[in-house]
Amino acid sequence: MNAFAPPLPGCRILVVFGTRPEAIKMMPVLAALRARPGLRPISCATGQHAALVADVLAEFGERAEIDLGALPPGSGLPLLTGYLLTAVAGAIAAARPDLVLVQGDTLSAFATALAAHQAGIPVGHVEAGLRSGDLANPWPEEFHRVSIDAMAALRFAPTEAAAAHLRAEYGRGQILVTGNTGIDALFRARRTGVVPVAIAPGRRLLLVTAHRRENWGAPLLRIADAVAALAARGDVELVWPLHPNPEVRDAVTRRLAGVPRVHLLGPLPHCDSVALMRAASLLLTDSGGMQEEAPALGCPVLVLREVTERPEVVAAGAAEVVGTTTEGILAAAQALLEDPSRLAAMARPVFPFGDGRAAERIAAGIAAWWEARCSASA
């Protein structure tokens, strides 16, 4: 853990992130918290995706005031959960925050919320209220997000639908609809990125990402088989930036390395990922964040999962949920590629996840909560 000076008086907020998507979505929040008088954010990196988070911090000109170091490699979920719970508990004890702020549904977010709850520290949950209704999909994220919301004192819902889930479960409580901070980060990143591969003239770019734990193994190989079949069309090129986890990287590389018109890349800066989405004719992904970002860029989405906790993107006409069978993915992609009018209709930019000001609303909500808390204790 890095040494750091004791925070100044005011509302001390431990802002915790461990994965690349968490870090991207928390960077606008950090900036918004710093801009409000009386709020004192302290950034903390758990090390779940240590190298990827370091790249995000560098891209945003940030640093982690508390860095818990990289997680031990090769450990299963129970050991990683215990490790993170213990490490974050130490950070909470050192920082003495008035509020612990987590984002989304990762193992880092869950362990942090649990550590804060056990320490009697209020929890704020950014991106609260998402639900698939199935604890096995996505696994283990659905359980994480439900559990975090149960422990949270402040629930920042990205959409009205997410807020409705929270009201049904907890009553009105401290629920604020803010939009998604991923859109805040997207608006910043879209000004600077570059497409990292050259696509031959006359061919359309298809962007692929898949990394979720429930898709490891057979589902990931079926996705890779669909990519190989699409590449055989000859009029498209597929770009797949690979997650560095060996369960993903090694399996996909074994199946697709050397396949013509398939470009396997390493992890990219956020701004270059955004540039790829802007250039793509179609996105095939199991990523939650990309389901939020792509509609704002006018990039049609095929969701490589059995269910999505972001139904707003489907209702907006920007995405279809197609599952993970090779045949289903291939049929859905071929149908869109052969129907220009339908593809164009899906490519109209829509903004179901906000206007790029979510972080401001979160900071304002925390400031109001802190003022009320101080008034009550006066």
SULRAKA-V911044 format. One line per field, one symbol per residue. ss: DSSP state (A for helix, B for strand, O for the rest). phi: phi as a letter, one per 20 degrees, with the letter a starting at -180 (. if undefined). psi: psi as a letter, one per 30 degrees, with the letter a starting at -180 (. if undefined). Layout:
ss->???
phi->???
psi->???
This chain:
ss->OOOOOOOOOOBBBBBBBOOAAAAAAAAAAAAAAAOOOOBBBBBBBOOOOAAAAAAAAAAOOOOOOBBOOOOOOOOOAAAAAAAAAAAAAAAAAAAOOOBBBBBOOOAAAAAAAAAAAAAOOBBBBBBBOOOOOOOOOOOOAAAAAAAAAAAOOBBBBOOAAAAAAAAAAAOOOOBBBOOOAAAAAAAAAOOOOOOOOOOOOOOBBBBBBOOOAAAOOAAAAAAAAAAAAAAOOOOBBBBBBOOOOAAAAAAAAAAAOOOOOBBBBOOOOAAAAAAAAAAOOBBBBOOAAAAAAAAAAOOOBBBOOOOOOOAAAAAOOOBBBOOOOAAAAAAAAAAAAOOAAAAAAAOOOOOOOOOOOAAAAAAAAAAAAAAAAAAAAO
phi->.ffbfgffgpfeceedbcdgfgfgfefffgfffffdgndcfcecdenfcgfffgffgffemdbefccenffffmeegfffffffgfffgfffffelfebddccmbfffffffffffgfemdgdddemenfbencfebfdefffgffffffefecddefbfffffgfffecmfleccecndfffgffffffecfcfecedfgndeeddcbbbfgfefnggfffffffffffffgndccddcfeffggfegfffffedgnfgmddedegdggffffffffefebddbdfffffefggfdmdfcdeebebcedfgffffndbcedmcegfffffffffffecgffffffefgccfdpdncffgffffffffffffffffef
psi->kkklkklllajjjjjkkfleeeeeffeeeeeeeffkkfkikjkkkfgeieeeeeeeeeeghllkekjglklklgkleeeeeeeeeeeeeeeeeefhlfkkklkbgleeeeeeeeeeeffgkkkkjkhlfkkfgjffjlkgeeeeeeeeeffkfkjjkfleeeeeeeeeegaeaikkkflkfeeeeeeefffflkkglkkkkfkkkkkkkkfkefglbeeeeeeeeeeeeeffefglkkkjjkkfkffeeeeeeeefkfkkgkjklaklleeeeeeeeefkfkkjlgkeeffeeeefghjkkjjhlflkgifeeeefgflkjfagkeeeeeeeeeeefgieeeeeefgkklifglgggeeeeeeeeeeeeeeeeeeef.
